[in-house]
Amino acid sequence: MTTWYILPNGNIKHADGLELQPEEDWFPTAESMASFTERGRVLGQSDVQIIKHMMDLARDGEKWVQDNLSE
């Protein structure tokens, strides 16, 4: 089972809630970034940890698309 989902708008979304925009260099949507950041802060994560996790997910999301959707 994967943790990534393709949305009707062409973006991909992780089960953690981060929505990435492939056409925008894999940058998260503002809404998903805000909720992802807030959830991390509630869990006691530092901003550095949150940003690192976000960057790791963006890299992993791009790889998932390449591995599963590219010809």
Beta strands, then each sheet from edge to edge (+ up, - down):
strand 1: 4-6
strand 2: 12-14
strand 3: 19-21
strand 4: 27-28
sheet 1: 1+ 2- 3+ 4-
end
